[in-house]
Amino acid sequence: MTLEEYRKTRDFKKSPEPFGEAVKIDASRFVVQRHQARQLHYDFRLEREGVLKSWAVPKGLPINPGVKRLAVSVEDHPVDYIGFSGTIPDGGYGAGEVGVWDKGNYRVLKWDTKEIAVVLEGQILNGNYVLINTGGKNWIIFKKT
Ligand code: MN
């Protein structure tokens, strides 16, 4: 989903979240934000092509190999969002507390519509992670090594 879709779901007069722009420099940072919304989840975001490609991971990313977690593709977020911590006000989309849980850099090993393989170099998450599309917005994520 696109950045426009992200903006449509939010009222930037009420929410402190960045409005943001797509940027041209292609860096390769990632972030995992802990998001205490109505349901606690973790938002996994990879900087790519000027936006943050994003998934909501209800149980969080696995730290060890052998654990598979559901990851639901959500709308791209602006790159400015990468450092965002704060409170999304009541009544807004995703209302609740957002905090950075882990961040770092990543490298792409494979990126297509069905499979994404990356190497994460974070404070908590390190190693090879694979996302497999299981249909529609649903993916599974696991640590390979
Ligand atoms: Mn979220």
Backbone and ligand atoms as CSV (ligand in chain L), in Angstrom:
chain,resi,resn,atom,element,x,y,z
A,1,MET,N,N,0.850,-1.199,0.000
A,1,MET,CA,C,0.000,0.000,0.000
A,1,MET,C,C,0.884,1.248,0.000
A,2,THR,N,N,0.339,2.326,-0.465
A,2,THR,CA,C,1.159,3.515,-0.726
A,2,THR,C,C,1.142,4.507,0.438
A,3,LEU,N,N,2.027,5.500,0.306
A,3,LEU,CA,C,2.083,6.608,1.264
A,3,LEU,C,C,0.766,7.400,1.282
A,4,GLU,N,N,0.146,7.545,0.115
A,4,GLU,CA,C,-1.145,8.258,0.050
A,4,GLU,C,C,-2.182,7.541,0.929
A,5,GLU,N,N,-2.145,6.228,0.881
A,5,GLU,CA,C,-3.103,5.473,1.707
A,5,GLU,C,C,-2.819,5.684,3.192
A,6,TYR,N,N,-1.543,5.755,3.532
A,6,TYR,CA,C,-1.161,6.076,4.916
A,6,TYR,C,C,-1.775,7.405,5.340
A,7,ARG,N,N,-1.610,8.429,4.492
A,7,ARG,CA,C,-2.102,9.764,4.871
A,7,ARG,C,C,-3.618,9.795,5.006
A,8,LYS,N,N,-4.302,9.070,4.140
A,8,LYS,CA,C,-5.774,9.074,4.161
A,8,LYS,C,C,-6.324,8.512,5.464
A,9,THR,N,N,-5.558,7.640,6.107
A,9,THR,CA,C,-6.086,7.028,7.330
A,9,THR,C,C,-5.849,7.897,8.559
A,10,ARG,N,N,-5.207,9.042,8.380
A,10,ARG,CA,C,-4.827,9.829,9.550
A,10,ARG,C,C,-5.276,11.275,9.459
A,11,ASP,N,N,-5.469,11.876,10.652
A,11,ASP,CA,C,-5.758,13.300,10.736
A,11,ASP,C,C,-4.519,13.963,11.339
A,12,PHE,N,N,-3.724,14.609,10.496
A,12,PHE,CA,C,-2.445,15.148,10.959
A,12,PHE,C,C,-2.596,16.395,11.828
A,13,LYS,N,N,-3.807,16.922,11.910
A,13,LYS,CA,C,-4.055,18.005,12.875
A,13,LYS,C,C,-4.130,17.444,14.288
A,14,LYS,N,N,-4.502,16.174,14.375
A,14,LYS,CA,C,-4.685,15.563,15.700
A,14,LYS,C,C,-3.534,14.638,16.076
A,15,SER,N,N,-2.884,14.052,15.102
A,15,SER,CA,C,-1.849,13.065,15.401
A,15,SER,C,C,-0.457,13.666,15.253
A,16,PRO,N,N,0.450,13.323,16.180
A,16,PRO,CA,C,1.829,13.821,16.076
A,16,PRO,C,C,2.658,13.060,15.040
A,17,GLU,N,N,2.081,12.058,14.376
A,17,GLU,CA,C,2.849,11.263,13.424
A,17,GLU,C,C,3.305,12.124,12.236
A,18,PRO,N,N,4.466,11.789,11.652
A,18,PRO,CA,C,4.951,12.575,10.504
A,18,PRO,C,C,4.045,12.428,9.287
A,19,PHE,N,N,3.817,13.565,8.595
A,19,PHE,CA,C,3.116,13.536,7.311
A,19,PHE,C,C,4.069,12.936,6.278
A,20,GLY,N,N,5.283,13.492,6.235
A,20,GLY,CA,C,6.369,12.865,5.475
A,20,GLY,C,C,6.276,13.021,3.980
A,21,GLU,N,N,7.400,12.824,3.338
A,21,GLU,CA,C,7.511,12.838,1.881
A,21,GLU,C,C,8.291,11.587,1.493
A,22,ALA,N,N,8.055,11.107,0.286
A,22,ALA,CA,C,8.952,10.079,-0.248
A,22,ALA,C,C,10.294,10.755,-0.515
A,23,VAL,N,N,11.370,10.092,-0.236
A,23,VAL,CA,C,12.698,10.676,-0.450
A,23,VAL,C,C,13.440,9.879,-1.526
A,24,LYS,N,N,14.407,10.556,-2.151
A,24,LYS,CA,C,15.076,9.920,-3.296
A,24,LYS,C,C,16.270,9.055,-2.904
A,25,ILE,N,N,16.879,9.414,-1.764
A,25,ILE,CA,C,18.065,8.653,-1.371
A,25,ILE,C,C,17.627,7.277,-0.875
A,26,ASP,N,N,18.215,6.244,-1.433
A,26,ASP,CA,C,17.819,4.906,-1.015
A,26,ASP,C,C,18.783,4.383,0.033
A,27,ALA,N,N,18.443,4.598,1.265
A,27,ALA,CA,C,19.243,4.062,2.363
A,27,ALA,C,C,18.659,2.718,2.756
A,28,SER,N,N,19.167,2.134,3.783
A,28,SER,CA,C,18.747,0.782,4.115
A,28,SER,C,C,18.701,0.606,5.620
A,29,ARG,N,N,17.837,1.408,6.228
A,29,ARG,CA,C,17.641,1.289,7.669
A,29,ARG,C,C,16.369,0.483,7.929
A,30,PHE,N,N,16.301,-0.085,9.117
A,30,PHE,CA,C,15.042,-0.719,9.510
A,30,PHE,C,C,14.692,-0.259,10.913
A,31,VAL,N,N,13.440,-0.405,11.240
A,31,VAL,CA,C,12.997,-0.144,12.605
A,31,VAL,C,C,11.904,-1.150,12.966
A,32,VAL,N,N,11.841,-1.477,14.251
A,32,VAL,CA,C,10.689,-2.202,14.797
A,32,VAL,C,C,10.120,-1.309,15.880
A,33,GLN,N,N,8.870,-0.899,15.711
A,33,GLN,CA,C,8.216,-0.057,16.711
A,33,GLN,C,C,7.198,-0.887,17.497
A,34,ARG,N,N,7.293,-0.790,18.807
A,34,ARG,CA,C,6.283,-1.422,19.658
A,34,ARG,C,C,5.085,-0.489,19.676
A,35,HIS,N,N,3.942,-1.005,19.347
A,35,HIS,CA,C,2.756,-0.165,19.189
A,35,HIS,C,C,1.628,-0.712,20.062
A,36,GLN,N,N,1.443,-0.008,21.165
A,36,GLN,CA,C,0.369,-0.398,22.076
A,36,GLN,C,C,-0.918,0.276,21.606
A,37,ALA,N,N,-1.507,-0.292,20.570
A,37,ALA,CA,C,-2.801,0.182,20.081
A,37,ALA,C,C,-3.873,-0.644,20.796
A,38,ARG,N,N,-5.067,-0.688,20.245
A,38,ARG,CA,C,-6.120,-1.510,20.847
A,38,ARG,C,C,-5.580,-2.915,21.091
A,39,GLN,N,N,-4.818,-3.402,20.116
A,39,GLN,CA,C,-4.100,-4.665,20.274
A,39,GLN,C,C,-2.613,-4.382,20.158
A,40,LEU,N,N,-1.857,-4.848,21.137
A,40,LEU,CA,C,-0.403,-4.676,21.070
A,40,LEU,C,C,0.133,-5.397,19.835
A,41,HIS,N,N,1.002,-4.714,19.104
A,41,HIS,CA,C,1.701,-5.359,17.990
A,41,HIS,C,C,3.019,-4.637,17.769
A,42,TYR,N,N,3.807,-5.183,16.885
A,42,TYR,CA,C,5.102,-4.586,16.543
A,42,TYR,C,C,5.086,-4.261,15.054
A,43,ASP,N,N,5.497,-3.044,14.697
A,43,ASP,CA,C,5.528,-2.642,13.298
A,43,ASP,C,C,6.961,-2.756,12.781
A,44,PHE,N,N,7.124,-3.599,11.792
A,44,PHE,CA,C,8.430,-3.846,11.177
A,44,PHE,C,C,8.490,-3.030,9.896
A,45,ARG,N,N,9.514,-2.169,9.791
A,45,ARG,CA,C,9.592,-1.262,8.636
A,45,ARG,C,C,10.993,-1.300,8.029
A,46,LEU,N,N,11.019,-1.441,6.718
A,46,LEU,CA,C,12.267,-1.471,5.961
A,46,LEU,C,C,12.297,-0.287,5.004
A,47,GLU,N,N,13.371,0.508,5.102
A,47,GLU,CA,C,13.514,1.667,4.216
A,47,GLU,C,C,13.867,1.165,2.817
A,48,ARG,N,N,13.040,1.546,1.858
A,48,ARG,CA,C,13.261,1.080,0.484
A,48,ARG,C,C,12.508,1.982,-0.482
A,49,GLU,N,N,13.201,2.395,-1.533
A,49,GLU,CA,C,12.601,3.210,-2.588
A,49,GLU,C,C,11.898,4.442,-2.033
A,50,GLY,N,N,12.534,5.065,-1.045
A,50,GLY,CA,C,12.050,6.351,-0.543
A,50,GLY,C,C,10.909,6.299,0.450
A,51,VAL,N,N,10.512,5.092,0.834
A,51,VAL,CA,C,9.447,4.952,1.840
A,51,VAL,C,C,9.837,3.841,2.810
A,52,LEU,N,N,8.999,3.641,3.821
A,52,LEU,CA,C,9.186,2.500,4.722
A,52,LEU,C,C,8.159,1.430,4.377
A,53,LYS,N,N,8.632,0.326,3.816
A,53,LYS,CA,C,7.770,-0.835,3.588
A,53,LYS,C,C,7.441,-1.405,4.964
A,54,SER,N,N,6.174,-1.704,5.221
A,54,SER,CA,C,5.744,-1.952,6.607
A,54,SER,C,C,4.866,-3.179,6.769
A,55,TRP,N,N,5.078,-3.848,7.900
A,55,TRP,CA,C,4.253,-4.995,8.301
A,55,TRP,C,C,3.912,-4.846,9.778
A,56,ALA,N,N,2.701,-5.218,10.124
A,56,ALA,CA,C,2.308,-5.313,11.534
A,56,ALA,C,C,2.491,-6.770,11.961
A,57,VAL,N,N,3.258,-6.969,13.027
A,57,VAL,CA,C,3.583,-8.315,13.489
A,57,VAL,C,C,2.982,-8.468,14.890
A,58,PRO,N,N,1.818,-9.149,14.998
A,58,PRO,CA,C,1.111,-9.178,16.289
A,58,PRO,C,C,1.974,-9.660,17.447
A,59,LYS,N,N,2.758,-10.707,17.231
A,59,LYS,CA,C,3.544,-11.265,18.347
A,59,LYS,C,C,4.993,-10.795,18.342
A,60,GLY,N,N,5.340,-9.935,17.434
A,60,GLY,CA,C,6.717,-9.434,17.368
A,60,GLY,C,C,7.621,-10.343,16.556
A,61,LEU,N,N,8.758,-9.804,16.150
A,61,LEU,CA,C,9.697,-10.593,15.349
A,61,LEU,C,C,10.407,-11.608,16.231
A,62,PRO,N,N,10.599,-12.829,15.703
A,62,PRO,CA,C,11.316,-13.824,16.496
A,62,PRO,C,C,12.786,-13.442,16.662
A,63,ILE,N,N,13.305,-13.680,17.846
A,63,ILE,CA,C,14.718,-13.396,18.112
A,63,ILE,C,C,15.560,-14.615,17.735
A,64,ASN,N,N,14.945,-15.802,17.824
A,64,ASN,CA,C,15.673,-17.048,17.542
A,64,ASN,C,C,15.104,-17.773,16.329
A,65,PRO,N,N,15.954,-18.575,15.665
A,65,PRO,CA,C,15.469,-19.398,14.546
A,65,PRO,C,C,14.423,-20.409,15.024
A,66,GLY,N,N,13.599,-20.868,14.105
A,66,GLY,CA,C,12.648,-21.928,14.409
A,66,GLY,C,C,11.291,-21.433,14.861
A,67,VAL,N,N,11.104,-20.123,14.905
A,67,VAL,CA,C,9.815,-19.548,15.313
A,67,VAL,C,C,9.242,-18.786,14.129
A,68,LYS,N,N,8.004,-19.106,13.753
A,68,LYS,CA,C,7.347,-18.410,12.648
A,68,LYS,C,C,6.273,-17.488,13.197
A,69,ARG,N,N,6.242,-16.277,12.688
A,69,ARG,CA,C,5.255,-15.308,13.162
A,69,ARG,C,C,4.492,-14.719,11.981
A,70,LEU,N,N,3.222,-14.449,12.214
A,70,LEU,CA,C,2.411,-13.760,11.209
A,70,LEU,C,C,2.862,-12.302,11.094
A,71,ALA,N,N,2.951,-11.819,9.859
A,71,ALA,CA,C,3.253,-10.405,9.590
A,71,ALA,C,C,2.257,-9.936,8.528
A,72,VAL,N,N,1.523,-8.883,8.838
A,72,VAL,CA,C,0.493,-8.400,7.917
A,72,VAL,C,C,0.989,-7.125,7.249
A,73,SER,N,N,1.042,-7.155,5.934
A,73,SER,CA,C,1.489,-5.991,5.173
A,73,SER,C,C,0.528,-4.820,5.406
A,74,VAL,N,N,1.084,-3.669,5.739
A,74,VAL,CA,C,0.277,-2.456,5.932
A,74,VAL,C,C,0.822,-1.357,5.028
A,75,GLU,N,N,0.208,-0.196,5.069
A,75,GLU,CA,C,0.581,0.860,4.129
A,75,GLU,C,C,2.020,1.342,4.345
A,76,ASP,N,N,2.665,1.730,3.239
A,76,ASP,CA,C,3.991,2.342,3.334
A,76,ASP,C,C,3.910,3.540,4.271
A,77,HIS,N,N,4.990,3.768,5.003
A,77,HIS,CA,C,5.072,4.938,5.876
A,77,HIS,C,C,6.179,5.854,5.384
A,78,PRO,N,N,6.101,7.160,5.691
A,78,PRO,CA,C,7.175,8.069,5.300
A,78,PRO,C,C,8.471,7.725,6.042
A,79,VAL,N,N,9.584,7.963,5.380
A,79,VAL,CA,C,10.883,7.663,5.991
A,79,VAL,C,C,11.050,8.381,7.330
A,80,ASP,N,N,10.475,9.575,7.457
A,80,ASP,CA,C,10.548,10.327,8.719
A,80,ASP,C,C,10.004,9.533,9.910
A,81,TYR,N,N,9.178,8.570,9.620
A,81,TYR,CA,C,8.538,7.796,10.682
A,81,TYR,C,C,9.530,6.899,11.408
A,82,ILE,N,N,10.715,6.730,10.816
A,82,ILE,CA,C,11.658,5.726,11.325
A,82,ILE,C,C,12.082,5.986,12.772
A,83,GLY,N,N,12.110,7.254,13.174
A,83,GLY,CA,C,12.485,7.548,14.557
A,83,GLY,C,C,11.302,7.883,15.439
A,84,PHE,N,N,10.101,7.670,14.933
A,84,PHE,CA,C,8.918,8.139,15.666
A,84,PHE,C,C,8.641,7.338,16.930
A,85,SER,N,N,8.526,8.072,18.034
A,85,SER,CA,C,7.978,7.547,19.277
A,85,SER,C,C,6.965,8.575,19.730
A,86,GLY,N,N,5.864,8.148,20.254
A,86,GLY,CA,C,4.903,9.129,20.744
A,86,GLY,C,C,3.539,8.512,20.902
A,87,THR,N,N,2.592,9.371,21.176
A,87,THR,CA,C,1.230,8.918,21.422
A,87,THR,C,C,0.335,9.353,20.290
A,88,ILE,N,N,-0.296,8.401,19.645
A,88,ILE,CA,C,-1.292,8.709,18.624
A,88,ILE,C,C,-2.613,8.895,19.378
A,89,PRO,N,N,-3.226,10.093,19.224
A,89,PRO,CA,C,-4.372,10.412,20.095
A,89,PRO,C,C,-5.580,9.484,19.907
A,90,ASP,N,N,-6.368,9.394,20.963
A,90,ASP,CA,C,-7.610,8.614,20.933
A,90,ASP,C,C,-8.462,9.041,19.748
A,91,GLY,N,N,-9.071,8.073,19.129
A,91,GLY,CA,C,-9.946,8.369,17.997
A,91,GLY,C,C,-9.214,8.316,16.674
A,92,GLY,N,N,-7.874,8.467,16.704
A,92,GLY,CA,C,-7.086,8.395,15.469
A,92,GLY,C,C,-6.761,6.956,15.112
A,93,TYR,N,N,-6.388,6.773,13.878
A,93,TYR,CA,C,-5.984,5.448,13.400
A,93,TYR,C,C,-4.769,4.976,14.190
A,94,GLY,N,N,-4.837,3.801,14.767
A,94,GLY,CA,C,-3.697,3.272,15.519
A,94,GLY,C,C,-3.478,3.958,16.854
A,95,ALA,N,N,-4.517,4.583,17.409
A,95,ALA,CA,C,-4.394,5.330,18.669
A,95,ALA,C,C,-3.658,4.505,19.728
A,96,GLY,N,N,-2.704,5.141,20.387
A,96,GLY,CA,C,-1.938,4.475,21.435
A,96,GLY,C,C,-0.479,4.869,21.373
A,97,GLU,N,N,0.305,4.174,22.190
A,97,GLU,CA,C,1.724,4.513,22.337
A,97,GLU,C,C,2.578,3.786,21.301
A,98,VAL,N,N,3.506,4.537,20.694
A,98,VAL,CA,C,4.486,3.953,19.775
A,98,VAL,C,C,5.886,4.213,20.337
A,99,GLY,N,N,6.692,3.179,20.399
A,99,GLY,CA,C,8.080,3.349,20.836
A,99,GLY,C,C,9.009,2.512,19.975
A,100,VAL,N,N,10.222,2.991,19.795
A,100,VAL,CA,C,11.189,2.227,19.002
A,100,VAL,C,C,11.688,1.049,19.836
A,101,TRP,N,N,11.493,-0.158,19.339
A,101,TRP,CA,C,11.899,-1.382,20.038
A,101,TRP,C,C,13.274,-1.838,19.564
A,102,ASP,N,N,13.531,-1.691,18.275
A,102,ASP,CA,C,14.866,-1.987,17.734
A,102,ASP,C,C,15.046,-1.220,16.434
A,103,LYS,N,N,16.286,-0.937,16.106
A,103,LYS,CA,C,16.578,-0.267,14.842
A,103,LYS,C,C,17.997,-0.608,14.424
A,104,GLY,N,N,18.275,-0.382,13.162
A,104,GLY,CA,C,19.609,-0.672,12.651
A,104,GLY,C,C,19.613,-0.592,11.144
A,105,ASN,N,N,20.555,-1.302,10.551
A,105,ASN,CA,C,20.648,-1.347,9.097
A,105,ASN,C,C,20.318,-2.743,8.614
A,106,TYR,N,N,20.036,-2.832,7.323
A,106,TYR,CA,C,19.775,-4.153,6.760
A,106,TYR,C,C,20.303,-4.228,5.335
A,107,ARG,N,N,20.519,-5.450,4.905
A,107,ARG,CA,C,20.894,-5.723,3.513
A,107,ARG,C,C,19.863,-6.650,2.899
A,108,VAL,N,N,19.618,-6.435,1.613
A,108,VAL,CA,C,18.659,-7.281,0.890
A,108,VAL,C,C,19.400,-8.450,0.250
A,109,LEU,N,N,18.886,-9.652,0.492
A,109,LEU,CA,C,19.407,-10.831,-0.212
A,109,LEU,C,C,18.472,-11.198,-1.359
A,110,LYS,N,N,17.173,-10.978,-1.138
A,110,LYS,CA,C,16.177,-11.283,-2.166
A,110,LYS,C,C,14.960,-10.416,-1.898
A,111,TRP,N,N,14.335,-9.897,-2.961
A,111,TRP,CA,C,13.124,-9.091,-2.767
A,111,TRP,C,C,12.234,-9.287,-3.975
A,112,ASP,N,N,11.228,-10.102,-3.820
A,112,ASP,CA,C,10.209,-10.184,-4.873
A,112,ASP,C,C,8.835,-10.219,-4.212
A,113,THR,N,N,7.794,-10.421,-5.010
A,113,THR,CA,C,6.444,-10.272,-4.463
A,113,THR,C,C,6.074,-11.401,-3.493
A,114,LYS,N,N,6.795,-12.512,-3.559
A,114,LYS,CA,C,6.454,-13.663,-2.714
A,114,LYS,C,C,7.448,-13.923,-1.594
A,115,GLU,N,N,8.657,-13.427,-1.759
A,115,GLU,CA,C,9.687,-13.708,-0.760
A,115,GLU,C,C,10.648,-12.532,-0.630
A,116,ILE,N,N,10.917,-12.174,0.613
A,116,ILE,CA,C,11.892,-11.135,0.929
A,116,ILE,C,C,12.869,-11.739,1.930
A,117,ALA,N,N,14.149,-11.638,1.601
A,117,ALA,CA,C,15.183,-12.137,2.524
A,117,ALA,C,C,16.140,-10.990,2.804
A,118,VAL,N,N,16.371,-10.736,4.086
A,118,VAL,CA,C,17.229,-9.615,4.485
A,118,VAL,C,C,18.164,-10.054,5.608
A,119,VAL,N,N,19.241,-9.314,5.745
A,119,VAL,CA,C,20.120,-9.475,6.901
A,119,VAL,C,C,19.918,-8.247,7.781
A,120,LEU,N,N,19.451,-8.460,9.003
A,120,LEU,CA,C,19.236,-7.353,9.935
A,120,LEU,C,C,20.452,-7.196,10.834
A,121,GLU,N,N,20.843,-5.949,11.000
A,121,GLU,CA,C,21.930,-5.631,11.921
A,121,GLU,C,C,21.408,-4.589,12.907
A,122,GLY,N,N,20.727,-5.083,13.924
A,122,GLY,CA,C,20.133,-4.195,14.921
A,122,GLY,C,C,20.764,-4.404,16.280
A,123,GLN,N,N,20.162,-3.776,17.287
A,123,GLN,CA,C,20.625,-3.948,18.661
A,123,GLN,C,C,20.122,-5.269,19.230
A,124,ILE,N,N,18.904,-5.626,18.852
A,124,ILE,CA,C,18.271,-6.846,19.365
A,124,ILE,C,C,18.230,-7.917,18.269
A,125,LEU,N,N,17.829,-7.501,17.090
A,125,LEU,CA,C,17.662,-8.440,15.975
A,125,LEU,C,C,18.915,-8.448,15.116
A,126,ASN,N,N,19.464,-9.627,14.936
A,126,ASN,CA,C,20.661,-9.789,14.108
A,126,ASN,C,C,20.557,-11.098,13.351
A,127,GLY,N,N,20.852,-11.046,12.061
A,127,GLY,CA,C,20.886,-12.276,11.280
A,127,GLY,C,C,19.965,-12.240,10.089
A,128,ASN,N,N,19.786,-13.426,9.509
A,128,ASN,CA,C,19.011,-13.553,8.274
A,128,ASN,C,C,17.542,-13.773,8.585
A,129,TYR,N,N,16.713,-12.891,8.065
A,129,TYR,CA,C,15.279,-12.998,8.246
A,129,TYR,C,C,14.613,-13.170,6.895
A,130,VAL,N,N,13.559,-13.989,6.880
A,130,VAL,CA,C,12.833,-14.260,5.645
A,130,VAL,C,C,11.353,-13.978,5.876
A,131,LEU,N,N,10.772,-13.288,4.896
A,131,LEU,CA,C,9.323,-13.057,4.849
A,131,LEU,C,C,8.780,-13.822,3.647
A,132,ILE,N,N,7.762,-14.626,3.878
A,132,ILE,CA,C,7.136,-15.389,2.800
A,132,ILE,C,C,5.674,-14.966,2.710
A,133,ASN,N,N,5.249,-14.573,1.537
A,133,ASN,CA,C,3.849,-14.191,1.345
A,133,ASN,C,C,2.993,-15.447,1.289
A,134,THR,N,N,1.943,-15.470,2.113
A,134,THR,CA,C,1.076,-16.647,2.153
A,134,THR,C,C,-0.292,-16.332,1.562
A,135,GLY,N,N,-0.405,-15.184,0.901
A,135,GLY,CA,C,-1.657,-14.813,0.253
A,135,GLY,C,C,-2.140,-13.458,0.714
A,136,GLY,N,N,-2.428,-12.594,-0.239
A,136,GLY,CA,C,-2.920,-11.255,0.093
A,136,GLY,C,C,-1.910,-10.490,0.918
A,137,LYS,N,N,-2.385,-9.935,2.028
A,137,LYS,CA,C,-1.508,-9.132,2.890
A,137,LYS,C,C,-0.752,-9.975,3.902
A,138,ASN,N,N,-1.039,-11.259,3.929
A,138,ASN,CA,C,-0.446,-12.104,4.969
A,138,ASN,C,C,0.902,-12.679,4.573
A,139,TRP,N,N,1.827,-12.543,5.505
A,139,TRP,CA,C,3.178,-13.077,5.338
A,139,TRP,C,C,3.516,-13.827,6.621
A,140,ILE,N,N,4.498,-14.715,6.518
A,140,ILE,CA,C,5.104,-15.230,7.747
A,140,ILE,C,C,6.537,-14.716,7.770
A,141,ILE,N,N,7.017,-14.464,8.976
A,141,ILE,CA,C,8.408,-14.030,9.125
A,141,ILE,C,C,9.109,-14.971,10.084
A,142,PHE,N,N,10.334,-15.328,9.736
A,142,PHE,CA,C,11.132,-16.160,10.621
A,142,PHE,C,C,12.593,-15.821,10.477
A,143,LYS,N,N,13.347,-16.212,11.467
A,143,LYS,CA,C,14.799,-16.047,11.437
A,143,LYS,C,C,15.410,-17.320,10.887
A,144,LYS,N,N,16.248,-17.158,9.867
A,144,LYS,CA,C,16.811,-18.333,9.218
A,144,LYS,C,C,18.089,-18.800,9.930
A,145,THR,N,N,18.988,-17.875,10.176
A,145,THR,CA,C,20.241,-18.234,10.859
A,145,THR,C,C,20.596,-17.135,11.857
L,1,MN,MN,MN,0.964,-0.149,14.205
